Amino acid sequence: MAAEGQGTTGDDRAALSFEEALKRLETIVRELESGEVPLERAIALYEEGQALKAQCEARLASAEARIRELQIGADGAPAGDRPFGA
């Protein structure tokens, strides 16, 4: 993975765990909110942040699908089909 402050490449991002990706995203948000980032760096950080957000959302959707799968009873009928987090 790239050093802190240097960003992550697509390959580096794919290797991050959900927690690592979320932590990197939080770092990016703090850096952008500081208002002390040059324009080109801000654009690069924003692009990286968008990619990390999409990655985190995809992993959450995958986890939700796995949980829904676990809620199917032995007869194949849904044993509990409440929305995730309800």
Secondary structure, DSSP 8 states (H G I E B T S, - for coil): ---TTS---HHHHHHS-HHHHHHHHHHHHHHHHTT-S-HHHHHHHHHHHHHHHHHHHHHHHHHHHHHHHHTB-TTSSBS----TT-
